[in-house]
Amino acid sequence: MLKRQSLKMKNIKVVVFDFDGTIADSLPMHFSKIIDLAKNRFSVDKKEKEIIQEIKNKSYSELMKSFKISWIKIPMILGIIKKTQKDLYLQVDKIKVFPGMEKLLKDLKENSYKIGILSSNMQKNVNKFIKINRLNFFDIVYCESNIL
């Protein structure tokens, strides 16, 4: 069980989490789509591990330079991201909760914290994931698809 004093969180009342890569281990699914996009649509000639490392460590503008993608292609990329999120809805049941996350959420809730999710993923994906995994700890779930 969490103890407020031990975490030095006595003044904190709300804890907000990102969804993808924090609560949901959805990044492998996203990365497979991104790698496919990079290699097939934009002819990125890098190894998968290198592409993933760059995605994790670089800003959008750094990625655009590294992958030699014109800013003119942003609307197309955003469209592909939206399609990927729509496709994800059909596979949400395959995505796992990160180990220890359920216990952390339960402990926070038992210690009277409000818990939220802030995500660029689609609301229906997040809601379905929460329902499937019985993570009904959240007071706030806010999704905004405008990632820029």
C-alpha positions as CSV (number, residue, x, y, z in Angstrom):
1,M,0.0,0.0,0.0
2,L,1.2,3.5,-0.8
3,K,1.9,5.8,2.1
4,R,1.5,9.5,1.4
5,Q,4.4,10.5,3.7
6,S,6.8,7.9,2.2
7,L,6.2,9.3,-1.3
8,K,6.4,12.9,-0.2
9,M,3.2,13.5,-2.1
10,K,1.1,15.0,0.7
11,N,0.1,18.1,-1.3
12,I,-0.6,16.2,-4.5
13,K,-4.3,15.5,-5.1
14,V,-4.4,14.4,-8.7
15,V,-2.0,12.1,-10.6
16,V,-2.3,12.1,-14.5
17,F,-0.8,9.4,-16.7
18,D,-0.2,9.2,-20.4
19,F,-1.9,6.2,-22.0
20,D,0.4,4.8,-24.7
21,G,3.6,3.5,-23.4
22,T,2.8,4.3,-19.7
23,I,-0.4,2.4,-18.8
24,A,-0.9,0.5,-22.0
25,D,2.0,-1.4,-23.6
26,S,0.9,-0.3,-27.0
27,L,4.2,1.0,-28.4
28,P,5.2,-2.3,-30.1
29,M,2.0,-2.2,-32.1
30,H,2.6,1.5,-32.9
31,F,6.2,0.9,-33.8
32,S,5.4,-1.9,-36.2
33,K,3.1,0.5,-38.1
34,I,5.7,3.4,-38.0
35,I,8.5,1.2,-39.2
36,D,6.4,-0.1,-42.0
37,L,5.5,3.5,-42.9
38,A,9.1,4.7,-42.7
39,K,10.5,1.9,-44.8
40,N,7.8,1.6,-47.4
41,R,6.3,5.1,-47.8
42,F,9.4,7.2,-47.1
43,S,12.2,4.8,-48.1
44,V,14.0,5.2,-44.8
45,D,17.1,3.0,-45.0
46,K,17.7,2.3,-41.4
47,K,17.4,-0.8,-39.2
48,E,14.3,-1.3,-37.1
49,K,16.2,-0.8,-33.8
50,E,17.7,2.5,-35.1
51,I,14.3,3.8,-36.2
52,I,12.7,2.9,-32.8
53,Q,15.6,4.6,-30.9
54,E,15.3,7.7,-33.0
55,I,11.5,7.9,-32.4
56,K,12.0,7.5,-28.7
57,N,14.7,10.2,-28.5
58,K,14.1,12.8,-31.1
59,S,11.6,15.6,-31.5
60,Y,9.2,15.8,-34.5
61,S,11.4,18.2,-36.4
62,E,14.6,16.1,-35.7
63,L,12.7,13.0,-37.0
64,M,11.7,14.9,-40.1
65,K,15.3,15.8,-40.8
66,S,16.7,12.4,-40.0
67,F,14.2,10.5,-42.1
68,K,14.3,13.2,-44.9
69,I,10.6,13.8,-44.8
70,S,9.2,17.1,-46.1
71,W,6.9,19.2,-43.8
72,I,4.5,19.2,-46.8
73,K,3.8,15.5,-46.0
74,I,2.6,16.3,-42.4
75,P,-1.2,16.1,-43.4
76,M,-0.6,12.7,-44.9
77,I,1.3,11.5,-41.9
78,L,-1.4,12.7,-39.5
79,G,-4.0,10.9,-41.7
80,I,-2.0,7.7,-41.4
81,I,-1.7,8.1,-37.6
82,K,-5.5,8.6,-37.4
83,K,-6.0,5.4,-39.4
84,T,-3.6,3.5,-37.2
85,Q,-5.5,4.6,-34.1
86,K,-8.8,3.5,-35.7
87,D,-7.2,0.1,-36.6
88,L,-6.0,-0.1,-33.0
89,Y,-9.6,-0.3,-31.7
90,L,-9.9,-3.8,-33.3
91,Q,-6.7,-4.9,-31.5
92,V,-7.1,-3.3,-28.1
93,D,-7.8,-6.6,-26.5
94,K,-4.2,-7.7,-27.4
95,I,-2.6,-4.8,-25.6
96,K,-1.4,-5.5,-22.1
97,V,-1.2,-3.3,-19.0
98,F,2.3,-2.6,-18.0
99,P,3.4,-4.8,-15.1
100,G,2.8,-3.1,-11.7
101,M,0.6,-0.4,-13.2
102,E,-2.7,-1.9,-12.0
103,K,-1.4,-2.2,-8.4
104,L,-0.1,1.4,-8.5
105,L,-3.5,2.7,-9.7
106,K,-5.3,0.7,-7.0
107,D,-2.9,2.0,-4.3
108,L,-3.3,5.6,-5.5
109,K,-7.1,5.3,-5.5
110,E,-7.1,3.7,-2.0
111,N,-5.1,6.7,-0.8
112,S,-7.7,9.1,-2.1
113,Y,-5.9,10.4,-5.1
114,K,-7.8,11.5,-8.2
115,I,-6.4,9.6,-11.2
116,G,-6.5,10.7,-14.8
117,I,-5.4,9.8,-18.3
118,L,-4.3,12.4,-20.8
119,S,-3.7,10.9,-24.3
120,S,-3.5,11.7,-28.0
121,N,-5.0,8.3,-28.6
122,M,-8.7,8.0,-29.5
123,Q,-11.2,8.2,-26.6
124,K,-12.9,4.9,-27.7
125,N,-9.6,3.1,-27.7
126,V,-8.7,4.2,-24.2
127,N,-12.2,3.5,-22.9
128,K,-12.2,0.0,-24.4
129,F,-8.8,-0.7,-22.9
130,I,-9.9,0.4,-19.5
131,K,-13.1,-1.7,-19.7
132,I,-11.3,-4.9,-21.0
133,N,-8.6,-4.6,-18.3
134,R,-11.0,-3.6,-15.5
135,L,-9.1,-0.5,-14.7
136,N,-12.0,1.5,-13.4
137,F,-9.8,3.7,-11.2
138,F,-9.9,6.8,-13.4
139,D,-11.7,10.0,-12.4
140,I,-10.7,11.8,-15.6
141,V,-10.0,10.5,-19.1
142,Y,-9.2,13.2,-21.6
143,C,-8.2,12.3,-25.2
144,E,-7.2,14.9,-27.8
145,S,-6.2,13.7,-31.2
146,N,-4.6,17.0,-32.2
147,I,-1.0,15.8,-31.5
148,L,0.6,18.9,-32.7
